[in-house]
Structure formats: structure tokens, C-alpha cells
Amino acid sequence: MSTGGEGIVYRCIRCGKTSSYESIIGMPDFKCPHCGYRILEKVRPPVVKRVKAR
Ligand SMILES: [Zn+2]
């Protein structure tokens, strides 16, 4: 079970499209692969938490 950096998604604040961490890190520059904007915000996919009902 790994809780590493996998599954992290970045969203471009300009065009609003999301890209996976792998698709961005594979490029020479850290920027949006869709429009080339350099400011991306990190989006964590919703974590499903199982809460035990008492
Ligand atoms: Zn963009």
C-alpha cells in the first residue's frame, strides 16, 4: 500500500483543465500541457473515507 505522490492532479488556473502529475512531469517545463500556462494548482482527488457507524 503506497501513499506516494501518485494520483495527484493539477488544474490550470487559466483554462481550467486538469492534468495528471505524470503528464506534467514528463515535459521539460512545469506548465499546462493544454495552453502552456505556468500556474497550476494542486487538486487532490476525493479520498473515500470509510467511517464506521456506531
Ligand atoms: Zn491551461
N, CA, C, O and the ligand as a Tripos MOL2 file, in Angstrom:
@<TRIPOS>MOLECULE
protein
  217   215    55     0     0
PROTEIN
NO_CHARGES

@<TRIPOS>ATOM
      1 N           0.8430   -1.1960    0.0000 N.3       1 MET1
      2 CA          0.0000    0.0000    0.0000 C.3       1 MET1
      3 C           0.8780    1.2450    0.0000 C.2       1 MET1
      4 O           1.6860    1.4430    0.9080 O.2       1 MET1
      5 N           0.7200    2.0660   -1.0020 N.am      2 SER2
      6 CA          1.5720    3.2300   -1.1230 C.3       2 SER2
      7 C           0.7630    4.5120   -1.0380 C.2       2 SER2
      8 O          -0.3260    4.6150   -1.6020 O.2       2 SER2
      9 N           1.3070    5.4790   -0.3320 N.am      3 THR3
     10 CA          0.6520    6.7800   -0.2540 C.3       3 THR3
     11 C           1.5580    7.8490   -0.8370 C.2       3 THR3
     12 O           1.6260    8.9690   -0.3300 O.2       3 THR3
     13 N           2.2550    7.4900   -1.9130 N.am      4 GLY4
     14 CA          3.1900    8.4190   -2.5270 C.3       4 GLY4
     15 C           2.4940    9.5000   -3.3250 C.2       4 GLY4
     16 O           1.3100    9.7690   -3.1230 O.2       4 GLY4
     17 N           3.2330   10.1200   -4.2340 N.am      5 GLY5
     18 CA          2.6930   11.2490   -4.9770 C.3       5 GLY5
     19 C           1.8240   10.8560   -6.1490 C.2       5 GLY5
     20 O           1.4890   11.7030   -6.9760 O.2       5 GLY5
     21 N           1.4580    9.6140   -6.2390 N.am      6 GLU6
     22 CA          0.6430    9.1970   -7.3750 C.3       6 GLU6
     23 C          -0.8160    9.5950   -7.1590 C.2       6 GLU6
     24 O          -1.3020    9.6590   -6.0300 O.2       6 GLU6
     25 N          -1.4830    9.8550   -8.2490 N.am      7 GLY7
     26 CA         -2.8940   10.2060   -8.1600 C.3       7 GLY7
     27 C          -3.1320   11.6850   -7.9780 C.2       7 GLY7
     28 O          -4.2770   12.1290   -7.8880 O.2       7 GLY7
     29 N          -2.0460   12.4620   -7.9220 N.am      8 ILE8
     30 CA         -2.2120   13.9080   -7.7700 C.3       8 ILE8
     31 C          -2.5410   14.5170   -9.1240 C.2       8 ILE8
     32 O          -1.9490   14.1630  -10.1440 O.2       8 ILE8
     33 N          -3.4850   15.4290   -9.1150 N.am      9 VAL9
     34 CA         -3.9250   16.0760  -10.3450 C.3       9 VAL9
     35 C          -3.7180   17.5750  -10.2060 C.2       9 VAL9
     36 O          -3.9700   18.1520   -9.1480 O.2       9 VAL9
     37 N          -3.2610   18.1970  -11.2760 N.am     10 TYR10
     38 CA         -3.0800   19.6440  -11.2830 C.3      10 TYR10
     39 C          -4.0980   20.2820  -12.2120 C.2      10 TYR10
     40 O          -4.4050   19.7490  -13.2790 O.2      10 TYR10
     41 N          -4.6190   21.4330  -11.7910 N.am     11 ARG11
     42 CA         -5.5800   22.1520  -12.6140 C.3      11 ARG11
     43 C          -4.9970   23.5050  -12.9800 C.2      11 ARG11
     44 O          -4.5050   24.2500  -12.1330 O.2      11 ARG11
     45 N          -5.0690   23.7910  -14.2490 N.am     12 CYS12
     46 CA         -4.5940   25.0740  -14.7520 C.3      12 CYS12
     47 C          -5.5760   26.1560  -14.3420 C.2      12 CYS12
     48 O          -6.7850   26.0110  -14.5260 O.2      12 CYS12
     49 N          -5.0500   27.2510  -13.7800 N.am     13 ILE13
     50 CA         -5.9580   28.3010  -13.3230 C.3      13 ILE13
     51 C          -6.3980   29.1780  -14.4870 C.2      13 ILE13
     52 O          -7.2600   30.0410  -14.3260 O.2      13 ILE13
     53 N          -5.8140   28.9600  -15.6460 N.am     14 ARG14
     54 CA         -6.1800   29.7690  -16.8030 C.3      14 ARG14
     55 C          -7.2790   29.0910  -17.6220 C.2      14 ARG14
     56 O          -8.3330   29.6790  -17.8650 O.2      14 ARG14
     57 N          -7.0250   27.8540  -18.0440 N.am     15 CYS15
     58 CA         -8.0000   27.1770  -18.9000 C.3      15 CYS15
     59 C          -8.8670   26.2080  -18.0980 C.2      15 CYS15
     60 O          -9.8840   25.7200  -18.5920 O.2      15 CYS15
     61 N          -8.4590   25.9330  -16.8660 N.am     16 GLY16
     62 CA         -9.3070   25.1280  -16.0030 C.3      16 GLY16
     63 C          -9.2370   23.6350  -16.2690 C.2      16 GLY16
     64 O          -9.9630   22.8580  -15.6490 O.2      16 GLY16
     65 N          -8.3700   23.2300  -17.1840 N.am     17 LYS17
     66 CA         -8.2780   21.8080  -17.4810 C.3      17 LYS17
     67 C          -7.3320   21.1330  -16.4920 C.2      17 LYS17
     68 O          -6.3830   21.7410  -15.9950 O.2      17 LYS17
     69 N          -7.6090   19.8950  -16.2290 N.am     18 THR18
     70 CA         -6.8010   19.1690  -15.2670 C.3      18 THR18
     71 C          -5.8530   18.2140  -15.9860 C.2      18 THR18
     72 O          -6.1680   17.6700  -17.0440 O.2      18 THR18
     73 N          -4.6920   18.0300  -15.3820 N.am     19 SER19
     74 CA         -3.6980   17.1300  -15.9400 C.3      19 SER19
     75 C          -3.1050   16.3080  -14.8100 C.2      19 SER19
     76 O          -2.9620   16.7830  -13.6840 O.2      19 SER19
     77 N          -2.7700   15.0900  -15.1220 N.am     20 SER20
     78 CA         -2.1740   14.2420  -14.1070 C.3      20 SER20
     79 C          -0.7230   14.6520  -13.8670 C.2      20 SER20
     80 O          -0.0740   15.2480  -14.7270 O.2      20 SER20
     81 N          -0.2450   14.3240  -12.7010 N.am     21 TYR21
     82 CA          1.1320   14.6690  -12.3510 C.3      21 TYR21
     83 C           2.1160   14.0500  -13.3330 C.2      21 TYR21
     84 O           3.1230   14.6650  -13.6820 O.2      21 TYR21
     85 N           1.8260   12.8440  -13.7730 N.am     22 GLU22
     86 CA          2.7420   12.1490  -14.6890 C.3      22 GLU22
     87 C           2.8440   12.8670  -16.0290 C.2      22 GLU22
     88 O           3.9220   12.9350  -16.6200 O.2      22 GLU22
     89 N           1.7210   13.4040  -16.5100 N.am     23 SER23
     90 CA          1.7400   14.0450  -17.8210 C.3      23 SER23
     91 C           2.4860   15.3710  -17.7790 C.2      23 SER23
     92 O           3.0260   15.8170  -18.7910 O.2      23 SER23
     93 N           2.5160   16.0030  -16.6030 N.am     24 ILE24
     94 CA          3.2090   17.2900  -16.4920 C.3      24 ILE24
     95 C           4.6910   17.0720  -16.2510 C.2      24 ILE24
     96 O           5.5310   17.7600  -16.8300 O.2      24 ILE24
     97 N           5.0040   16.1250  -15.4050 N.am     25 ILE25
     98 CA          6.3940   15.9030  -15.0390 C.3      25 ILE25
     99 C           7.1830   15.3300  -16.2130 C.2      25 ILE25
    100 O           8.4140   15.3410  -16.1990 O.2      25 ILE25
    101 N           6.4780   14.8290  -17.2300 N.am     26 GLY26
    102 CA          7.1660   14.2650  -18.3820 C.3      26 GLY26
    103 C           7.6260   15.3180  -19.3720 C.2      26 GLY26
    104 O           8.2810   15.0020  -20.3650 O.2      26 GLY26
    105 N           7.2840   16.5680  -19.1020 N.am     27 MET27
    106 CA          7.6570   17.6310  -20.0210 C.3      27 MET27
    107 C           8.8340   18.4210  -19.4610 C.2      27 MET27
    108 O           9.0800   18.3970  -18.2550 O.2      27 MET27
    109 N           9.5650   19.1250  -20.3350 N.am     28 PRO28
    110 CA         10.7370   19.8870  -19.8770 C.3      28 PRO28
    111 C          10.3670   21.0110  -18.9240 C.2      28 PRO28
    112 O          11.1440   21.3370  -18.0270 O.2      28 PRO28
    113 N           9.2050   21.6030  -19.0990 N.am     29 ASP29
    114 CA          8.7870   22.6780  -18.2050 C.3      29 ASP29
    115 C           7.5320   22.2730  -17.4570 C.2      29 ASP29
    116 O           6.6900   21.5300  -17.9620 O.2      29 ASP29
    117 N           7.4310   22.7820  -16.2400 N.am     30 PHE30
    118 CA          6.2340   22.5150  -15.4490 C.3      30 PHE30
    119 C           5.1760   23.5290  -15.8410 C.2      30 PHE30
    120 O           5.1230   24.6420  -15.3190 O.2      30 PHE30
    121 N           4.3300   23.1070  -16.7820 N.am     31 LYS31
    122 CA          3.2790   24.0150  -17.2370 C.3      31 LYS31
    123 C           2.1080   23.2170  -17.7720 C.2      31 LYS31
    124 O           2.1730   21.9990  -17.9430 O.2      31 LYS31
    125 N           1.0310   23.9490  -18.0290 N.am     32 CYS32
    126 CA         -0.1730   23.3050  -18.5320 C.3      32 CYS32
    127 C           0.0590   22.7510  -19.9320 C.2      32 CYS32
    128 O           0.4630   23.4990  -20.8220 O.2      32 CYS32
    129 N          -0.1830   21.4720  -20.1510 N.am     33 PRO33
    130 CA          0.0200   20.8730  -21.4710 C.3      33 PRO33
    131 C          -1.0250   21.3360  -22.4860 C.2      33 PRO33
    132 O          -0.8690   21.1020  -23.6840 O.2      33 PRO33
    133 N          -2.0740   21.9810  -22.0200 N.am     34 HIS34
    134 CA         -3.1510   22.3990  -22.9250 C.3      34 HIS34
    135 C          -2.9170   23.8060  -23.4670 C.2      34 HIS34
    136 O          -3.0510   24.0400  -24.6680 O.2      34 HIS34
    137 N          -2.5690   24.7440  -22.5850 N.am     35 CYS35
    138 CA         -2.4160   26.1280  -23.0190 C.3      35 CYS35
    139 C          -1.0350   26.6920  -22.7240 C.2      35 CYS35
    140 O          -0.6930   27.7770  -23.1930 O.2      35 CYS35
    141 N          -0.2340   25.9550  -21.9430 N.am     36 GLY36
    142 CA          1.1220   26.4080  -21.6940 C.3      36 GLY36
    143 C           1.2570   27.3460  -20.5100 C.2      36 GLY36
    144 O           2.3480   27.8460  -20.2390 O.2      36 GLY36
    145 N           0.1720   27.5910  -19.8050 N.am     37 TYR37
    146 CA          0.2290   28.4610  -18.6410 C.3      37 TYR37
    147 C           1.0140   27.7970  -17.5190 C.2      37 TYR37
    148 O           0.9690   26.5780  -17.3510 O.2      37 TYR37
    149 N           1.7320   28.6090  -16.7560 N.am     38 ARG38
    150 CA          2.6780   28.0530  -15.7880 C.3      38 ARG38
    151 C           2.1210   27.9390  -14.3810 C.2      38 ARG38
    152 O           2.7560   27.3460  -13.5090 O.2      38 ARG38
    153 N           0.9710   28.4860  -14.1550 N.am     39 ILE39
    154 CA          0.4330   28.4400  -12.7940 C.3      39 ILE39
    155 C          -0.6540   27.3800  -12.7080 C.2      39 ILE39
    156 O          -1.7340   27.5040  -13.2860 O.2      39 ILE39
    157 N          -0.3250   26.3430  -11.9690 N.am     40 LEU40
    158 CA         -1.2720   25.2510  -11.7900 C.3      40 LEU40
    159 C          -1.5140   25.0570  -10.3060 C.2      40 LEU40
    160 O          -0.6110   25.2420   -9.4890 O.2      40 LEU40
    161 N          -2.7110   24.6920   -9.9690 N.am     41 GLU41
    162 CA         -2.9910   24.4120   -8.5730 C.3      41 GLU41
    163 C          -3.1900   22.9180   -8.3890 C.2      41 GLU41
    164 O          -3.7280   22.2150   -9.2440 O.2      41 GLU41
    165 N          -2.7360   22.4790   -7.2480 N.am     42 LYS42
    166 CA         -2.8000   21.0420   -6.9840 C.3      42 LYS42
    167 C          -4.2060   20.6590   -6.5450 C.2      42 LYS42
    168 O          -4.8190   21.3050   -5.6950 O.2      42 LYS42
    169 N          -4.6830   19.6040   -7.1470 N.am     43 VAL43
    170 CA         -6.0190   19.1150   -6.8080 C.3      43 VAL43
    171 C          -5.8960   17.6890   -6.3200 C.2      43 VAL43
    172 O          -5.4120   16.8060   -7.0290 O.2      43 VAL43
    173 N          -6.3370   17.4860   -5.1140 N.am     44 ARG44
    174 CA         -6.3210   16.1210   -4.6140 C.3      44 ARG44
    175 C          -7.6410   15.4480   -4.9360 C.2      44 ARG44
    176 O          -8.7070   15.9800   -4.6270 O.2      44 ARG44
    177 N          -7.5710   14.2810   -5.5550 N.am     45 PRO45
    178 CA         -8.8110   13.5570   -5.8250 C.3      45 PRO45
    179 C          -9.4990   13.2180   -4.5140 C.2      45 PRO45
    180 O          -8.8360   12.9450   -3.5130 O.2      45 PRO45
    181 N         -10.8090   13.2340   -4.5170 N.am     46 PRO46
    182 CA        -11.5550   12.9690   -3.2880 C.3      46 PRO46
    183 C         -11.1970   11.6140   -2.6930 C.2      46 PRO46
    184 O         -11.2340   10.5800   -3.3600 O.2      46 PRO46
    185 N         -10.8570   11.6630   -1.4420 N.am     47 VAL47
    186 CA        -10.4900   10.4230   -0.7580 C.3      47 VAL47
    187 C         -11.7250    9.8310   -0.0950 C.2      47 VAL47
    188 O         -12.4310   10.4790    0.6780 O.2      47 VAL47
    189 N         -11.9380    8.6150   -0.4260 N.am     48 VAL48
    190 CA        -13.1030    7.9480    0.1660 C.3      48 VAL48
    191 C         -12.7280    7.4270    1.5460 C.2      48 VAL48
    192 O         -11.8760    6.5510    1.6980 O.2      48 VAL48
    193 N         -13.3800    7.9850    2.5220 N.am     49 LYS49
    194 CA        -13.1120    7.5300    3.8860 C.3      49 LYS49
    195 C         -14.2800    6.6840    4.3770 C.2      49 LYS49
    196 O         -15.4460    7.0660    4.2770 O.2      49 LYS49
    197 N         -13.9370    5.5800    4.8830 N.am     50 ARG50
    198 CA        -14.9800    4.7040    5.4140 C.3      50 ARG50
    199 C         -15.1050    4.9250    6.9150 C.2      50 ARG50
    200 O         -14.2040    4.6140    7.6930 O.2      50 ARG50
    201 N         -16.2290    5.4600    7.2810 N.am     51 VAL51
    202 CA        -16.4560    5.7380    8.6870 C.3      51 VAL51
    203 C         -17.3650    4.6730    9.2730 C.2      51 VAL51
    204 O         -18.4200    4.3450    8.7320 O.2      51 VAL51
    205 N         -16.9320    4.1740   10.3500 N.am     52 LYS52
    206 CA        -17.7160    3.1210   10.9920 C.3      52 LYS52
    207 C         -18.8430    3.7330   11.8220 C.2      52 LYS52
    208 O         -18.6180    4.5620   12.7030 O.2      52 LYS52
    209 N         -20.0140    3.3120   11.5220 N.am     53 ALA53
    210 CA        -21.1680    3.8130   12.2690 C.3      53 ALA53
    211 C         -21.2430    3.1280   13.6230 C.2      53 ALA53
    212 O         -21.0670    1.9190   13.7670 O.2      53 ALA53
    213 N         -21.5160    3.9750   14.6040 N.am     54 ARG54
    214 CA        -21.6030    3.4050   15.9440 C.3      54 ARG54
    215 C         -23.0430    3.2120   16.3670 C.2      54 ARG54
    216 O         -23.3030    2.7400   17.4730 O.2      54 ARG54
    217 ZN         -4.1210   25.6340  -19.2610 Zn       55 ZN55
@<TRIPOS>BOND
     1     1     2 1
     2     2     3 1
     3     3     4 2
     4     3     5 am
     5     5     6 1
     6     6     7 1
     7     7     8 2
     8     7     9 am
     9     9    10 1
    10    10    11 1
    11    11    12 2
    12    11    13 am
    13    13    14 1
    14    14    15 1
    15    15    16 2
    16    15    17 am
    17    17    18 1
    18    18    19 1
    19    19    20 2
    20    19    21 am
    21    21    22 1
    22    22    23 1
    23    23    24 2
    24    23    25 am
    25    25    26 1
    26    26    27 1
    27    27    28 2
    28    27    29 am
    29    29    30 1
    30    30    31 1
    31    31    32 2
    32    31    33 am
    33    33    34 1
    34    34    35 1
    35    35    36 2
    36    35    37 am
    37    37    38 1
    38    38    39 1
    39    39    40 2
    40    39    41 am
    41    41    42 1
    42    42    43 1
    43    43    44 2
    44    43    45 am
    45    45    46 1
    46    46    47 1
    47    47    48 2
    48    47    49 am
    49    49    50 1
    50    50    51 1
    51    51    52 2
    52    51    53 am
    53    53    54 1
    54    54    55 1
    55    55    56 2
    56    55    57 am
    57    57    58 1
    58    58    59 1
    59    59    60 2
    60    59    61 am
    61    61    62 1
    62    62    63 1
    63    63    64 2
    64    63    65 am
    65    65    66 1
    66    66    67 1
    67    67    68 2
    68    67    69 am
    69    69    70 1
    70    70    71 1
    71    71    72 2
    72    71    73 am
    73    73    74 1
    74    74    75 1
    75    75    76 2
    76    75    77 am
    77    77    78 1
    78    78    79 1
    79    79    80 2
    80    79    81 am
    81    81    82 1
    82    82    83 1
    83    83    84 2
    84    83    85 am
    85    85    86 1
    86    86    87 1
    87    87    88 2
    88    87    89 am
    89    89    90 1
    90    90    91 1
    91    91    92 2
    92    91    93 am
    93    93    94 1
    94    94    95 1
    95    95    96 2
    96    95    97 am
    97    97    98 1
    98    98    99 1
    99    99   100 2
   100    99   101 am
   101   101   102 1
   102   102   103 1
   103   103   104 2
   104   103   105 am
   105   105   106 1
   106   106   107 1
   107   107   108 2
   108   107   109 am
   109   109   110 1
   110   110   111 1
   111   111   112 2
   112   111   113 am
   113   113   114 1
   114   114   115 1
   115   115   116 2
   116   115   117 am
   117   117   118 1
   118   118   119 1
   119   119   120 2
   120   119   121 am
   121   121   122 1
   122   122   123 1
   123   123   124 2
   124   123   125 am
   125   125   126 1
   126   126   127 1
   127   127   128 2
   128   127   129 am
   129   129   130 1
   130   130   131 1
   131   131   132 2
   132   131   133 am
   133   133   134 1
   134   134   135 1
   135   135   136 2
   136   135   137 am
   137   137   138 1
   138   138   139 1
   139   139   140 2
   140   139   141 am
   141   141   142 1
   142   142   143 1
   143   143   144 2
   144   143   145 am
   145   145   146 1
   146   146   147 1
   147   147   148 2
   148   147   149 am
   149   149   150 1
   150   150   151 1
   151   151   152 2
   152   151   153 am
   153   153   154 1
   154   154   155 1
   155   155   156 2
   156   155   157 am
   157   157   158 1
   158   158   159 1
   159   159   160 2
   160   159   161 am
   161   161   162 1
   162   162   163 1
   163   163   164 2
   164   163   165 am
   165   165   166 1
   166   166   167 1
   167   167   168 2
   168   167   169 am
   169   169   170 1
   170   170   171 1
   171   171   172 2
   172   171   173 am
   173   173   174 1
   174   174   175 1
   175   175   176 2
   176   175   177 am
   177   177   178 1
   178   178   179 1
   179   179   180 2
   180   179   181 am
   181   181   182 1
   182   182   183 1
   183   183   184 2
   184   183   185 am
   185   185   186 1
   186   186   187 1
   187   187   188 2
   188   187   189 am
   189   189   190 1
   190   190   191 1
   191   191   192 2
   192   191   193 am
   193   193   194 1
   194   194   195 1
   195   195   196 2
   196   195   197 am
   197   197   198 1
   198   198   199 1
   199   199   200 2
   200   199   201 am
   201   201   202 1
   202   202   203 1
   203   203   204 2
   204   203   205 am
   205   205   206 1
   206   206   207 1
   207   207   208 2
   208   207   209 am
   209   209   210 1
   210   210   211 1
   211   211   212 2
   212   211   213 am
   213   213   214 1
   214   214   215 1
   215   215   216 2
@<TRIPOS>SUBSTRUCTURE
     1 MET1         2 RESIDUE 1 A MET
     2 SER2         6 RESIDUE 1 A SER
     3 THR3        10 RESIDUE 1 A THR
     4 GLY4        14 RESIDUE 1 A GLY
     5 GLY5        18 RESIDUE 1 A GLY
     6 GLU6        22 RESIDUE 1 A GLU
     7 GLY7        26 RESIDUE 1 A GLY
     8 ILE8        30 RESIDUE 1 A ILE
     9 VAL9        34 RESIDUE 1 A VAL
    10 TYR10       38 RESIDUE 1 A TYR
    11 ARG11       42 RESIDUE 1 A ARG
    12 CYS12       46 RESIDUE 1 A CYS
    13 ILE13       50 RESIDUE 1 A ILE
    14 ARG14       54 RESIDUE 1 A ARG
    15 CYS15       58 RESIDUE 1 A CYS
    16 GLY16       62 RESIDUE 1 A GLY
    17 LYS17       66 RESIDUE 1 A LYS
    18 THR18       70 RESIDUE 1 A THR
    19 SER19       74 RESIDUE 1 A SER
    20 SER20       78 RESIDUE 1 A SER
    21 TYR21       82 RESIDUE 1 A TYR
    22 GLU22       86 RESIDUE 1 A GLU
    23 SER23       90 RESIDUE 1 A SER
    24 ILE24       94 RESIDUE 1 A ILE
    25 ILE25       98 RESIDUE 1 A ILE
    26 GLY26      102 RESIDUE 1 A GLY
    27 MET27      106 RESIDUE 1 A MET
    28 PRO28      110 RESIDUE 1 A PRO
    29 ASP29      114 RESIDUE 1 A ASP
    30 PHE30      118 RESIDUE 1 A PHE
    31 LYS31      122 RESIDUE 1 A LYS
    32 CYS32      126 RESIDUE 1 A CYS
    33 PRO33      130 RESIDUE 1 A PRO
    34 HIS34      134 RESIDUE 1 A HIS
    35 CYS35      138 RESIDUE 1 A CYS
    36 GLY36      142 RESIDUE 1 A GLY
    37 TYR37      146 RESIDUE 1 A TYR
    38 ARG38      150 RESIDUE 1 A ARG
    39 ILE39      154 RESIDUE 1 A ILE
    40 LEU40      158 RESIDUE 1 A LEU
    41 GLU41      162 RESIDUE 1 A GLU
    42 LYS42      166 RESIDUE 1 A LYS
    43 VAL43      170 RESIDUE 1 A VAL
    44 ARG44      174 RESIDUE 1 A ARG
    45 PRO45      178 RESIDUE 1 A PRO
    46 PRO46      182 RESIDUE 1 A PRO
    47 VAL47      186 RESIDUE 1 A VAL
    48 VAL48      190 RESIDUE 1 A VAL
    49 LYS49      194 RESIDUE 1 A LYS
    50 ARG50      198 RESIDUE 1 A ARG
    51 VAL51      202 RESIDUE 1 A VAL
    52 LYS52      206 RESIDUE 1 A LYS
    53 ALA53      210 RESIDUE 1 A ALA
    54 ARG54      214 RESIDUE 1 A ARG
    55 ZN55       217 GROUP 0 **** ****
